[in-house]
Amino acid sequence: MPRVLAVEESSEQLVAAVWSALMRRGYHVVRSFDLQNAVTHHTQGCGCRYHGTSQDTCQYVVLLAYPPGLLLSPPRAVIIHSHECTSWVKLQPDGTIGTAEAHLLLSALVEASAPPEPAGRR
């Protein structure tokens, strides 16, 4: 089963799609890290020649998905990394995710990465 999916869309579109897919499965989702938000405050000392400019298209977002009904379980980390118009989404395994939940989470990632249906095909 793939752990990383590549998608031809912007990170924000993919973040929104992953967020929605996880919420539909009962997860509480928190955006815990956003590279573009972080670099606006720390632009010195970075080796990226486009860092902090309008040409910087890199994005790295970490979503924490808290499982439904499992108050003491650690959150599941979903990482979305993008550059230009390609994004990669990954479920970070942590050893506490069982097979059934892994399938549930991966199905959410696959659903979020699927191209939208054309208008009128519902």
MOPAC internal coordinates of N, CA, C and O (Angstrom, degrees):
PM7 1SCF
backbone

  N    0.0000 0     0.00 0     0.00 0    0    0    0
  C    1.4517 1     0.00 0     0.00 0    1    0    0
  C    1.5303 1   108.07 1     0.00 0    2    1    0
  O    1.2310 1   119.89 1   -50.48 1    3    2    1
  N    1.3385 1   117.81 1   129.52 1    3    2    1
  C    1.4613 1   118.77 1  -176.91 1    5    3    2
  C    1.5238 1   112.10 1   -67.26 1    6    5    3
  O    1.2310 1   121.28 1   -35.75 1    7    6    5
  N    1.3174 1   115.16 1   144.25 1    7    6    5
  C    1.4620 1   119.91 1   177.85 1    9    7    6
  C    1.5171 1   110.88 1  -103.84 1   10    9    7
  O    1.2310 1   120.19 1   164.01 1   11   10    9
  N    1.3442 1   117.24 1   -15.99 1   11   10    9
  C    1.4538 1   121.52 1   179.00 1   13   11   10
  C    1.5208 1   108.11 1  -128.27 1   14   13   11
  O    1.2310 1   120.63 1   -48.58 1   15   14   13
  N    1.3167 1   116.40 1   131.42 1   15   14   13
  C    1.4600 1   121.90 1   176.88 1   17   15   14
  C    1.5168 1   108.60 1  -117.19 1   18   17   15
  O    1.2310 1   120.34 1   -45.88 1   19   18   17
  N    1.3272 1   116.96 1   134.12 1   19   18   17
  C    1.4632 1   121.49 1   175.75 1   21   19   18
  C    1.5205 1   108.41 1   -99.92 1   22   21   19
  O    1.2310 1   120.90 1   -43.36 1   23   22   21
  N    1.3299 1   115.89 1   136.64 1   23   22   21
  C    1.4577 1   122.09 1  -175.23 1   25   23   22
  C    1.5200 1   108.83 1  -134.05 1   26   25   23
  O    1.2310 1   120.58 1   -43.31 1   27   26   25
  N    1.3191 1   116.50 1   136.69 1   27   26   25
  C    1.4609 1   120.91 1   177.93 1   29   27   26
  C    1.5308 1   109.79 1   -89.48 1   30   29   27
  O    1.2310 1   120.51 1  -106.56 1   31   30   29
  N    1.3033 1   116.63 1    73.44 1   31   30   29
  C    1.4608 1   121.99 1   174.07 1   33   31   30
  C    1.5122 1   109.39 1  -160.04 1   34   33   31
  O    1.2310 1   120.97 1   -13.03 1   35   34   33
  N    1.3060 1   115.75 1   166.97 1   35   34   33
  C    1.4632 1   119.93 1  -177.65 1   37   35   34
  C    1.5260 1   110.43 1   -69.49 1   38   37   35
  O    1.2310 1   121.72 1   -21.15 1   39   38   37
  N    1.3085 1   114.31 1   158.85 1   39   38   37
  C    1.4680 1   118.52 1  -178.66 1   41   39   38
  C    1.5170 1   111.44 1   -63.28 1   42   41   39
  O    1.2310 1   119.76 1   140.37 1   43   42   41
  N    1.3214 1   118.06 1   -39.63 1   43   42   41
  C    1.4724 1   119.40 1  -177.02 1   45   43   42
  C    1.5211 1   111.62 1   -65.18 1   46   45   43
  O    1.2310 1   120.12 1   142.94 1   47   46   45
  N    1.3380 1   117.37 1   -37.06 1   47   46   45
  C    1.4614 1   119.62 1   176.20 1   49   47   46
  C    1.5165 1   110.48 1   -64.76 1   50   49   47
  O    1.2310 1   120.63 1   138.00 1   51   50   49
  N    1.3328 1   116.41 1   -42.00 1   51   50   49
  C    1.4529 1   120.61 1  -179.60 1   53   51   50
  C    1.5272 1   111.36 1   -69.77 1   54   53   51
  O    1.2310 1   119.93 1   139.09 1   55   54   53
  N    1.3261 1   117.74 1   -40.91 1   55   54   53
  C    1.4691 1   120.53 1   177.38 1   57   55   54
  C    1.5231 1   109.62 1   -58.06 1   58   57   55
  O    1.2310 1   120.11 1   133.57 1   59   58   57
  N    1.3197 1   117.40 1   -46.43 1   59   58   57
  C    1.4672 1   121.22 1   179.96 1   61   59   58
  C    1.5266 1   111.37 1   -62.51 1   62   61   59
  O    1.2310 1   120.26 1   138.56 1   63   62   61
  N    1.3314 1   117.12 1   -41.44 1   63   62   61
  C    1.4648 1   120.86 1  -179.51 1   65   63   62
  C    1.5270 1   111.19 1   -67.80 1   66   65   63
  O    1.2310 1   120.16 1   137.14 1   67   66   65
  N    1.3390 1   117.29 1   -42.86 1   67   66   65
  C    1.4684 1   120.70 1   178.22 1   69   67   66
  C    1.5222 1   110.17 1   -64.29 1   70   69   67
  O    1.2310 1   120.77 1   135.26 1   71   70   69
  N    1.3297 1   116.14 1   -44.74 1   71   70   69
  C    1.4685 1   121.44 1   178.91 1   73   71   70
  C    1.5313 1   110.05 1   -55.39 1   74   73   71
  O    1.2310 1   120.62 1   130.28 1   75   74   73
  N    1.3251 1   116.41 1   -49.72 1   75   74   73
  C    1.4732 1   120.96 1  -178.51 1   77   75   74
  C    1.5236 1   111.68 1   -63.21 1   78   77   75
  O    1.2310 1   120.49 1   136.84 1   79   78   77
  N    1.3335 1   116.67 1   -43.16 1   79   78   77
  C    1.4625 1   120.13 1  -178.88 1   81   79   78
  C    1.5330 1   111.14 1   -63.91 1   82   81   79
  O    1.2310 1   120.39 1   139.96 1   83   82   81
  N    1.3289 1   116.87 1   -40.04 1   83   82   81
  C    1.4648 1   119.98 1   177.90 1   85   83   82
  C    1.5247 1   111.50 1   -68.42 1   86   85   83
  O    1.2310 1   120.20 1   138.72 1   87   86   85
  N    1.3204 1   117.22 1   -41.28 1   87   86   85
  C    1.4730 1   120.82 1   179.09 1   89   87   86
  C    1.5291 1   110.47 1   -62.27 1   90   89   87
  O    1.2310 1   120.29 1   140.70 1   91   90   89
  N    1.3375 1   117.06 1   -39.30 1   91   90   89
  C    1.4724 1   119.82 1   178.52 1   93   91   90
  C    1.5240 1   111.41 1   -63.37 1   94   93   91
  O    1.2310 1   120.14 1   156.34 1   95   94   93
  N    1.3073 1   117.34 1   -23.66 1   95   94   93
  C    1.4626 1   121.61 1   178.54 1   97   95   94
  C    1.5267 1   112.20 1   -93.44 1   98   97   95
  O    1.2310 1   120.27 1  -172.21 1   99   98   97
  N    1.3223 1   117.09 1     7.79 1   99   98   97
  C    1.4550 1   121.68 1   173.99 1  101   99   98
  C    1.5174 1   116.16 1    92.88 1  102  101   99
  O    1.2310 1   119.68 1  -176.09 1  103  102  101
  N    1.3139 1   118.22 1     3.91 1  103  102  101
  C    1.4678 1   121.05 1   179.45 1  105  103  102
  C    1.5239 1   110.59 1   -79.33 1  106  105  103
  O    1.2310 1   121.06 1   -33.27 1  107  106  105
  N    1.3143 1   115.58 1   146.73 1  107  106  105
  C    1.4662 1   122.14 1   169.95 1  109  107  106
  C    1.5255 1   104.94 1   -95.53 1  110  109  107
  O    1.2310 1   120.21 1   -55.08 1  111  110  109
  N    1.3430 1   117.20 1   124.92 1  111  110  109
  C    1.4604 1   121.20 1  -172.22 1  113  111  110
  C    1.5228 1   110.48 1  -114.18 1  114  113  111
  O    1.2310 1   121.13 1   -43.22 1  115  114  113
  N    1.3423 1   115.45 1   136.78 1  115  114  113
  C    1.4600 1   122.99 1   178.51 1  117  115  114
  C    1.5261 1   107.92 1  -129.49 1  118  117  115
  O    1.2310 1   120.53 1   -46.70 1  119  118  117
  N    1.3090 1   116.60 1   133.30 1  119  118  117
  C    1.4687 1   121.06 1   174.95 1  121  119  118
  C    1.5226 1   106.80 1   -85.69 1  122  121  119
  O    1.2310 1   120.59 1   -73.79 1  123  122  121
  N    1.3370 1   116.47 1   106.21 1  123  122  121
  C    1.4602 1   119.30 1  -172.99 1  125  123  122
  C    1.5174 1   113.84 1   -94.11 1  126  125  123
  O    1.2310 1   119.74 1   157.76 1  127  126  125
  N    1.3347 1   118.10 1   -22.24 1  127  126  125
  C    1.4627 1   120.35 1   178.46 1  129  127  126
  C    1.5073 1   109.35 1  -148.53 1  130  129  127
  O    1.2310 1   121.00 1   -38.52 1  131  130  129
  N    1.3278 1   115.69 1   141.48 1  131  130  129
  C    1.4571 1   123.21 1   178.61 1  133  131  130
  C    1.5254 1   107.22 1  -142.64 1  134  133  131
  O    1.2310 1   120.33 1   -69.06 1  135  134  133
  N    1.3312 1   116.97 1   110.94 1  135  134  133
  C    1.4632 1   121.72 1  -175.75 1  137  135  134
  C    1.5220 1   112.34 1   -58.27 1  138  137  135
  O    1.2310 1   119.93 1   133.50 1  139  138  137
  N    1.3243 1   117.73 1   -46.50 1  139  138  137
  C    1.4640 1   120.08 1  -177.07 1  141  139  138
  C    1.5234 1   111.27 1   -62.92 1  142  141  139
  O    1.2310 1   120.33 1   143.98 1  143  142  141
  N    1.3109 1   116.98 1   -36.02 1  143  142  141
  C    1.4574 1   120.60 1   176.36 1  145  143  142
  C    1.5254 1   110.38 1   -67.85 1  146  145  143
  O    1.2310 1   120.63 1   139.40 1  147  146  145
  N    1.3329 1   116.40 1   -40.60 1  147  146  145
  C    1.4665 1   120.67 1  -178.57 1  149  147  146
  C    1.5269 1   112.20 1   -68.30 1  150  149  147
  O    1.2310 1   119.63 1   140.00 1  151  150  149
  N    1.3363 1   118.31 1   -40.00 1  151  150  149
  C    1.4687 1   119.82 1  -175.35 1  153  151  150
  C    1.5181 1   113.07 1   -72.57 1  154  153  151
  O    1.2310 1   120.08 1   160.75 1  155  154  153
  N    1.3004 1   117.45 1   -19.25 1  155  154  153
  C    1.4630 1   118.01 1   177.89 1  157  155  154
  C    1.5215 1   111.06 1   -64.61 1  158  157  155
  O    1.2310 1   120.77 1   157.65 1  159  158  157
  N    1.3222 1   116.14 1   -22.35 1  159  158  157
  C    1.4586 1   121.22 1  -179.55 1  161  159  158
  C    1.5227 1   113.12 1   -99.59 1  162  161  159
  O    1.2310 1   120.24 1   164.92 1  163  162  161
  N    1.3452 1   117.15 1   -15.08 1  163  162  161
  C    1.4716 1   121.23 1  -175.36 1  165  163  162
  C    1.5255 1   109.77 1  -134.28 1  166  165  163
  O    1.2310 1   119.59 1   -98.16 1  167  166  165
  N    1.2922 1   118.38 1    81.84 1  167  166  165
  C    1.4592 1   120.58 1  -177.22 1  169  167  166
  C    1.5214 1   112.87 1  -102.19 1  170  169  167
  O    1.2310 1   119.23 1   168.90 1  171  170  169
  N    1.3062 1   119.08 1   -11.10 1  171  170  169
  C    1.4575 1   120.50 1  -179.50 1  173  171  170
  C    1.5222 1   110.68 1   -88.00 1  174  173  171
  O    1.2310 1   121.15 1   -37.66 1  175  174  173
  N    1.3444 1   115.40 1   142.34 1  175  174  173
  C    1.4508 1   120.70 1   175.77 1  177  175  174
  C    1.5134 1   115.09 1    84.23 1  178  177  175
  O    1.2310 1   119.34 1  -174.37 1  179  178  177
  N    1.3207 1   118.87 1     5.63 1  179  178  177
  C    1.4594 1   121.13 1   179.29 1  181  179  178
  C    1.5274 1   108.94 1   -92.61 1  182  181  179
  O    1.2310 1   120.06 1   -41.70 1  183  182  181
  N    1.3513 1   117.48 1   138.30 1  183  182  181
  C    1.4569 1   121.96 1  -178.57 1  185  183  182
  C    1.5156 1   114.86 1   -81.61 1  186  185  183
  O    1.2310 1   119.53 1   169.98 1  187  186  185
  N    1.3208 1   118.51 1   -10.02 1  187  186  185
  C    1.4648 1   121.14 1  -179.33 1  189  187  186
  C    1.5268 1   109.11 1   -71.08 1  190  189  187
  O    1.2310 1   120.59 1   -57.13 1  191  190  189
  N    1.3202 1   116.48 1   122.87 1  191  190  189
  C    1.4697 1   118.26 1  -177.27 1  193  191  190
  C    1.5321 1   112.77 1   -69.23 1  194  193  191
  O    1.2310 1   120.37 1   161.91 1  195  194  193
  N    1.3341 1   116.90 1   -18.09 1  195  194  193
  C    1.4656 1   120.15 1   177.96 1  197  195  194
  C    1.5232 1   112.68 1  -102.06 1  198  197  195
  O    1.2310 1   120.58 1  -178.58 1  199  198  197
  N    1.3172 1   116.50 1     1.42 1  199  198  197
  C    1.4580 1   122.05 1  -174.51 1  201  199  198
  C    1.5303 1   111.50 1   -54.41 1  202  201  199
  O    1.2310 1   121.03 1   -54.24 1  203  202  201
  N    1.3019 1   115.64 1   125.76 1  203  202  201
  C    1.4565 1   121.09 1   177.09 1  205  203  202
  C    1.5129 1   114.50 1    78.84 1  206  205  203
  O    1.2310 1   119.91 1  -174.40 1  207  206  205
  N    1.3481 1   117.78 1     5.60 1  207  206  205
  C    1.4644 1   120.30 1   178.88 1  209  207  206
  C    1.5197 1   109.31 1  -107.97 1  210  209  207
  O    1.2310 1   120.63 1    -6.04 1  211  210  209
  N    1.3103 1   116.40 1   173.96 1  211  210  209
  C    1.4598 1   120.55 1   178.44 1  213  211  210
  C    1.5249 1   111.16 1   -69.38 1  214  213  211
  O    1.2310 1   119.48 1   164.87 1  215  214  213
  N    1.3317 1   118.59 1   -15.13 1  215  214  213
  C    1.4640 1   121.88 1   179.03 1  217  215  214
  C    1.5278 1   112.37 1   -85.12 1  218  217  215
  O    1.2310 1   119.77 1   170.60 1  219  218  217
  N    1.3048 1   118.05 1    -9.40 1  219  218  217
  C    1.4657 1   122.35 1  -179.22 1  221  219  218
  C    1.5188 1   108.16 1   -78.33 1  222  221  219
  O    1.2310 1   120.37 1   -74.13 1  223  222  221
  N    1.3436 1   116.90 1   105.87 1  223  222  221
  C    1.4657 1   120.89 1  -177.77 1  225  223  222
  C    1.5242 1   112.59 1  -103.67 1  226  225  223
  O    1.2310 1   120.07 1  -177.87 1  227  226  225
  N    1.3187 1   117.48 1     2.13 1  227  226  225
  C    1.4667 1   120.07 1   179.62 1  229  227  226
  C    1.5287 1   110.19 1   -70.34 1  230  229  227
  O    1.2310 1   121.38 1   -37.96 1  231  230  229
  N    1.3112 1   114.97 1   142.04 1  231  230  229
  C    1.4566 1   120.17 1   176.01 1  233  231  230
  C    1.5182 1   107.98 1  -145.10 1  234  233  231
  O    1.2310 1   120.56 1   -35.43 1  235  234  233
  N    1.3038 1   116.53 1   144.57 1  235  234  233
  C    1.4575 1   123.62 1   178.68 1  237  235  234
  C    1.5201 1   105.89 1  -142.90 1  238  237  235
  O    1.2310 1   120.81 1   -63.71 1  239  238  237
  N    1.3163 1   116.05 1   116.29 1  239  238  237
  C    1.4677 1   121.63 1  -177.80 1  241  239  238
  C    1.5218 1   108.44 1  -124.78 1  242  241  239
  O    1.2310 1   120.84 1   -43.47 1  243  242  241
  N    1.3077 1   115.99 1   136.53 1  243  242  241
  C    1.4618 1   121.25 1   174.08 1  245  243  242
  C    1.5206 1   107.60 1  -115.20 1  246  245  243
  O    1.2310 1   121.34 1   -58.40 1  247  246  245
  N    1.3315 1   115.05 1   121.60 1  247  246  245
  C    1.4592 1   121.50 1   174.60 1  249  247  246
  C    1.5210 1   108.08 1  -104.64 1  250  249  247
  O    1.2310 1   120.66 1   -44.75 1  251  250  249
  N    1.3117 1   116.34 1   135.25 1  251  250  249
  C    1.4593 1   121.17 1   173.59 1  253  251  250
  C    1.5201 1   107.52 1  -103.93 1  254  253  251
  O    1.2310 1   120.82 1   -58.52 1  255  254  253
  N    1.3267 1   116.03 1   121.48 1  255  254  253
  C    1.4610 1   121.88 1  -178.29 1  257  255  254
  C    1.5303 1   108.22 1  -109.64 1  258  257  255
  O    1.2310 1   121.07 1   -67.65 1  259  258  257
  N    1.3226 1   115.56 1   112.35 1  259  258  257
  C    1.4618 1   121.08 1  -179.98 1  261  259  258
  C    1.5240 1   108.95 1   -87.95 1  262  261  259
  O    1.2310 1   120.09 1   -56.06 1  263  262  261
  N    1.3454 1   117.43 1   123.94 1  263  262  261
  C    1.4635 1   120.99 1  -175.84 1  265  263  262
  C    1.5310 1   112.37 1   -62.95 1  266  265  263
  O    1.2310 1   120.77 1   -34.51 1  267  266  265
  N    1.3301 1   116.14 1   145.49 1  267  266  265
  C    1.4625 1   119.50 1   177.90 1  269  267  266
  C    1.5259 1   111.07 1   -68.41 1  270  269  267
  O    1.2310 1   120.73 1   -46.02 1  271  270  269
  N    1.3171 1   116.22 1   133.98 1  271  270  269
  C    1.4496 1   121.70 1   174.51 1  273  271  270
  C    1.5209 1   116.10 1    73.64 1  274  273  271
  O    1.2310 1   119.72 1  -178.21 1  275  274  273
  N    1.3151 1   118.14 1     1.79 1  275  274  273
  C    1.4653 1   120.48 1  -179.23 1  277  275  274
  C    1.5224 1   108.61 1  -116.41 1  278  277  275
  O    1.2310 1   120.68 1  -102.43 1  279  278  277
  N    1.3155 1   116.30 1    77.57 1  279  278  277
  C    1.4652 1   121.50 1  -172.64 1  281  279  278
  C    1.5206 1   113.82 1   -61.70 1  282  281  279
  O    1.2310 1   119.57 1   149.26 1  283  282  281
  N    1.3103 1   118.42 1   -30.74 1  283  282  281
  C    1.4580 1   120.51 1  -177.28 1  285  283  282
  C    1.5242 1   113.06 1   -96.36 1  286  285  283
  O    1.2310 1   119.86 1   179.09 1  287  286  285
  N    1.3157 1   117.87 1    -0.91 1  287  286  285
  C    1.4587 1   120.40 1   179.33 1  289  287  286
  C    1.5234 1   110.25 1   -77.14 1  290  289  287
  O    1.2310 1   120.85 1   -34.95 1  291  290  289
  N    1.3337 1   115.98 1   145.05 1  291  290  289
  C    1.4668 1   117.96 1   176.41 1  293  291  290
  C    1.5243 1   110.12 1   -69.55 1  294  293  291
  O    1.2310 1   120.40 1   -24.37 1  295  294  293
  N    1.3168 1   116.85 1   155.63 1  295  294  293
  C    1.4649 1   118.70 1   177.99 1  297  295  294
  C    1.5207 1   110.43 1   -68.79 1  298  297  295
  O    1.2310 1   121.04 1   -22.77 1  299  298  297
  N    1.3209 1   115.62 1   157.23 1  299  298  297
  C    1.4577 1   122.37 1   176.33 1  301  299  298
  C    1.5242 1   106.72 1   -94.69 1  302  301  299
  O    1.2310 1   120.07 1   -50.26 1  303  302  301
  N    1.3139 1   117.47 1   129.74 1  303  302  301
  C    1.4669 1   121.40 1  -177.49 1  305  303  302
  C    1.5257 1   109.59 1   -92.97 1  306  305  303
  O    1.2310 1   121.41 1   -55.34 1  307  306  305
  N    1.3251 1   114.91 1   124.66 1  307  306  305
  C    1.4610 1   122.39 1   175.08 1  309  307  306
  C    1.5175 1   106.35 1  -115.33 1  310  309  307
  O    1.2310 1   120.89 1   -56.69 1  311  310  309
  N    1.3357 1   115.90 1   123.31 1  311  310  309
  C    1.4577 1   121.51 1  -175.18 1  313  311  310
  C    1.5229 1   109.03 1  -110.33 1  314  313  311
  O    1.2310 1   121.00 1   -50.17 1  315  314  313
  N    1.3196 1   115.70 1   129.83 1  315  314  313
  C    1.4617 1   121.51 1   177.38 1  317  315  314
  C    1.5239 1   107.18 1  -121.72 1  318  317  315
  O    1.2310 1   121.47 1   -60.37 1  319  318  317
  N    1.3285 1   114.78 1   119.63 1  319  318  317
  C    1.4598 1   121.73 1  -178.68 1  321  319  318
  C    1.5238 1   107.47 1  -121.51 1  322  321  319
  O    1.2310 1   119.86 1   -46.65 1  323  322  321
  N    1.3111 1   117.86 1   133.35 1  323  322  321
  C    1.4604 1   119.05 1  -179.29 1  325  323  322
  C    1.5188 1   111.73 1  -141.28 1  326  325  323
  O    1.2310 1   122.37 1   -23.48 1  327  326  325
  N    1.3155 1   113.07 1   156.52 1  327  326  325
  C    1.4580 1   122.49 1   174.17 1  329  327  326
  C    1.5247 1   106.37 1  -148.31 1  330  329  327
  O    1.2310 1   120.69 1   -51.23 1  331  330  329
  N    1.3217 1   116.29 1   128.77 1  331  330  329
  C    1.4613 1   123.17 1  -175.58 1  333  331  330
  C    1.5161 1   109.01 1    55.18 1  334  333  331
  O    1.2310 1   118.92 1    59.48 1  335  334  333
  N    1.3260 1   119.67 1  -120.52 1  335  334  333
  C    1.4755 1   120.51 1  -175.91 1  337  335  334
  C    1.5227 1   112.98 1  -107.86 1  338  337  335
  O    1.2310 1   120.03 1  -160.99 1  339  338  337
  N    1.3225 1   117.54 1    19.01 1  339  338  337
  C    1.4598 1   120.69 1   177.38 1  341  339  338
  C    1.5171 1   108.89 1  -118.90 1  342  341  339
  O    1.2310 1   121.20 1   -45.79 1  343  342  341
  N    1.3192 1   115.31 1   134.21 1  343  342  341
  C    1.4556 1   121.78 1   178.21 1  345  343  342
  C    1.5187 1   108.99 1  -125.92 1  346  345  343
  O    1.2310 1   121.29 1   -31.74 1  347  346  345
  N    1.3174 1   115.15 1   148.26 1  347  346  345
  C    1.4532 1   122.02 1   176.60 1  349  347  346
  C    1.5157 1   107.34 1  -121.41 1  350  349  347
  O    1.2310 1   120.75 1   -46.10 1  351  350  349
  N    1.3176 1   116.16 1   133.90 1  351  350  349
  C    1.4636 1   120.80 1   179.12 1  353  351  350
  C    1.5233 1   107.85 1  -119.53 1  354  353  351
  O    1.2310 1   121.09 1   -42.72 1  355  354  353
  N    1.3190 1   115.52 1   137.28 1  355  354  353
  C    1.4577 1   121.24 1  -174.96 1  357  355  354
  C    1.5223 1   110.06 1  -140.51 1  358  357  355
  O    1.2310 1   121.04 1   -41.95 1  359  358  357
  N    1.3111 1   115.62 1   138.05 1  359  358  357
  C    1.4572 1   122.47 1   170.97 1  361  359  358
  C    1.5128 1   106.25 1   -93.25 1  362  361  359
  O    1.2310 1   120.40 1   -59.80 1  363  362  361
  N    1.3141 1   116.84 1   120.20 1  363  362  361
  C    1.4617 1   121.30 1  -178.96 1  365  363  362
  C    1.5191 1   109.30 1   -84.29 1  366  365  363
  O    1.2310 1   119.64 1   -71.01 1  367  366  365
  N    1.3422 1   118.29 1   108.99 1  367  366  365
  C    1.4656 1   119.25 1  -179.61 1  369  367  366
  C    1.5293 1   110.70 1   -69.47 1  370  369  367
  O    1.2310 1   120.97 1   -36.91 1  371  370  369
  N    1.3182 1   115.74 1   143.09 1  371  370  369
  C    1.4655 1   119.30 1  -179.31 1  373  371  370
  C    1.5274 1   113.03 1  -130.18 1  374  373  371
  O    1.2310 1   119.79 1  -172.64 1  375  374  373
  N    1.3094 1   118.01 1     7.36 1  375  374  373
  C    1.4554 1   121.01 1   178.01 1  377  375  374
  C    1.5151 1   114.79 1    86.25 1  378  377  375
  O    1.2310 1   119.62 1   170.12 1  379  378  377
  N    1.3263 1   118.32 1    -9.88 1  379  378  377
  C    1.4661 1   120.20 1  -179.39 1  381  379  378
  C    1.5255 1   111.86 1  -104.77 1  382  381  379
  O    1.2310 1   120.11 1   177.76 1  383  382  381
  N    1.3178 1   117.39 1    -2.24 1  383  382  381
  C    1.4566 1   121.27 1  -177.61 1  385  383  382
  C    1.5305 1   108.87 1   -91.73 1  386  385  383
  O    1.2310 1   120.98 1   -61.70 1  387  386  385
  N    1.3208 1   115.73 1   118.30 1  387  386  385
  C    1.4550 1   120.60 1   178.05 1  389  387  386
  C    1.5223 1   111.50 1   -75.91 1  390  389  387
  O    1.2310 1   120.69 1    -8.66 1  391  390  389
  N    1.3163 1   116.29 1   171.34 1  391  390  389
  C    1.4654 1   121.65 1  -176.99 1  393  391  390
  C    1.5226 1   111.93 1   -60.60 1  394  393  391
  O    1.2310 1   120.01 1   134.10 1  395  394  393
  N    1.3284 1   117.59 1   -45.90 1  395  394  393
  C    1.4646 1   120.54 1  -178.35 1  397  395  394
  C    1.5252 1   110.94 1   -62.30 1  398  397  395
  O    1.2310 1   120.58 1   136.27 1  399  398  397
  N    1.3437 1   116.49 1   -43.73 1  399  398  397
  C    1.4581 1   118.80 1   179.72 1  401  399  398
  C    1.5262 1   111.12 1   -69.05 1  402  401  399
  O    1.2310 1   119.86 1   143.82 1  403  402  401
  N    1.3262 1   117.88 1   -36.18 1  403  402  401
  C    1.4637 1   120.80 1   177.40 1  405  403  402
  C    1.5237 1   110.21 1   -59.75 1  406  405  403
  O    1.2310 1   120.51 1   137.23 1  407  406  405
  N    1.3303 1   116.62 1   -42.77 1  407  406  405
  C    1.4703 1   120.09 1   177.40 1  409  407  406
  C    1.5302 1   110.91 1   -63.55 1  410  409  407
  O    1.2310 1   120.78 1   138.71 1  411  410  409
  N    1.3235 1   116.11 1   -41.29 1  411  410  409
  C    1.4624 1   120.76 1   178.79 1  413  411  410
  C    1.5333 1   110.98 1   -61.79 1  414  413  411
  O    1.2310 1   120.78 1   133.14 1  415  414  413
  N    1.3316 1   116.12 1   -46.86 1  415  414  413
  C    1.4613 1   120.43 1  -179.90 1  417  415  414
  C    1.5279 1   111.61 1   -65.58 1  418  417  415
  O    1.2310 1   120.70 1   135.10 1  419  418  417
  N    1.3365 1   116.28 1   -44.90 1  419  418  417
  C    1.4623 1   119.00 1  -179.96 1  421  419  418
  C    1.5243 1   111.56 1   -65.41 1  422  421  419
  O    1.2310 1   120.22 1   145.81 1  423  422  421
  N    1.3401 1   117.18 1   -34.19 1  423  422  421
  C    1.4680 1   118.77 1   176.95 1  425  423  422
  C    1.5280 1   110.45 1   -64.84 1  426  425  423
  O    1.2310 1   120.43 1   145.33 1  427  426  425
  N    1.3348 1   116.78 1   -34.67 1  427  426  425
  C    1.4710 1   120.10 1   176.29 1  429  427  426
  C    1.5264 1   110.20 1   -65.67 1  430  429  427
  O    1.2310 1   120.07 1   139.40 1  431  430  429
  N    1.3310 1   117.47 1   -40.60 1  431  430  429
  C    1.4635 1   120.83 1   179.92 1  433  431  430
  C    1.5241 1   111.14 1   -67.83 1  434  433  431
  O    1.2310 1   120.36 1   139.67 1  435  434  433
  N    1.3273 1   116.91 1   -40.33 1  435  434  433
  C    1.4636 1   120.43 1   178.10 1  437  435  434
  C    1.5267 1   109.80 1   -65.17 1  438  437  435
  O    1.2310 1   120.66 1   135.63 1  439  438  437
  N    1.3357 1   116.35 1   -44.37 1  439  438  437
  C    1.4701 1   120.34 1   178.26 1  441  439  438
  C    1.5283 1   110.57 1   -58.61 1  442  441  439
  O    1.2310 1   120.53 1   135.58 1  443  442  441
  N    1.3192 1   116.58 1   -44.42 1  443  442  441
  C    1.4641 1   120.87 1  -178.07 1  445  443  442
  C    1.5231 1   111.84 1   -67.60 1  446  445  443
  O    1.2310 1   120.01 1   150.82 1  447  446  445
  N    1.3197 1   117.58 1   -29.18 1  447  446  445
  C    1.4592 1   120.48 1  -177.22 1  449  447  446
  C    1.5186 1   112.91 1   -89.18 1  450  449  447
  O    1.2310 1   119.91 1   171.98 1  451  450  449
  N    1.3243 1   117.78 1    -8.02 1  451  450  449
  C    1.4638 1   121.14 1   179.79 1  453  451  450
  C    1.5168 1   109.80 1   -71.04 1  454  453  451
  O    1.2310 1   120.26 1   -37.70 1  455  454  453
  N    1.3381 1   117.10 1   142.30 1  455  454  453
  C    1.4589 1   119.00 1   177.69 1  457  455  454
  C    1.5216 1   110.58 1   -64.46 1  458  457  455
  O    1.2310 1   120.21 1   -33.83 1  459  458  457
  N    1.3316 1   117.20 1   146.17 1  459  458  457
  C    1.4819 1   119.58 1  -179.92 1  461  459  458
  C    1.5251 1   110.59 1   -65.26 1  462  461  459
  O    1.2310 1   122.01 1   -31.14 1  463  462  461
  N    1.3366 1   113.76 1   148.86 1  463  462  461
  C    1.4589 1   118.94 1   177.03 1  465  463  462
  C    1.5238 1   109.88 1   -69.01 1  466  465  463
  O    1.2310 1   120.29 1   -36.97 1  467  466  465
  N    1.3348 1   117.06 1   143.03 1  467  466  465
  C    1.4752 1   119.18 1   176.24 1  469  467  466
  C    1.5268 1   110.30 1   -62.40 1  470  469  467
  O    1.2310 1   120.58 1   -29.34 1  471  470  469
  N    1.3144 1   116.50 1   150.66 1  471  470  469
  C    1.4687 1   121.30 1   178.98 1  473  471  470
  C    1.5201 1   110.17 1   -57.85 1  474  473  471
  O    1.2310 1   120.96 1   -42.80 1  475  474  473
  N    1.3162 1   115.78 1   137.20 1  475  474  473
  C    1.4623 1   120.85 1   177.21 1  477  475  474
  C    1.5259 1   113.86 1    89.11 1  478  477  475
  O    1.2310 1   119.28 1  -179.14 1  479  478  477
  N    1.3345 1   118.97 1     0.86 1  479  478  477
  C    1.4680 1   121.47 1  -179.01 1  481  479  478
  C    1.5114 1   111.14 1  -107.61 1  482  481  479
  O    1.2310 1   118.36 1  -139.93 1  483  482  481
  N    1.2711 1   120.73 1    40.07 1  483  482  481
  C    1.4615 1   122.37 1  -179.93 1  485  483  482
  C    1.4608 1   111.73 1   -97.71 1  486  485  483
  O    1.2310 1   120.10 1   180.00 1  487  486  485

